[in-house]
Amino acid sequence: MLEAHLRDALLKLRDEVGKVLTNKTNELKHQIARLEGETGYGNRGRHSSLKGRKVAVKYRDGSANAWAGRGAQPVWLREKMKAGAKLEDFAVYKSVAARKVSPKKSKTRRRAKR
């Protein structure tokens, strides 16, 4: 009888502890949501509009290795620079003037008639 009474008391205590923990968890979730709204960290789902876009190659060597100049330098470029080469040696456009004259035709948009 005493064992059954203790078991019932422990089960009741466990349920009460569970309720208190659930209430505290919900309270903390609400506080975090409120703080995210104030600081702007809640907008984590938005990505940059430039993410995933292709970028023109800026550096290329003779063995078809290419790098757009974004992110970490590739291994092939690092090794050649350690060997004494300069970054400008691999530039696709050697000067600023050459970069302005692009071989691509610019696309002109026609204005819609109103």
Secondary structure, 3 states (H helix, E strand, C coil): CHHHHHHHHHHHHHHHHHHHHHHHHHHHHHHHHHHHHHHCCCCCCCCCCCCCCCCCCCEECCCCCEECCCCCCCHHHHHHHHCCCCHHHHECCCCHHHHHCCCCCCCCCCCCCC
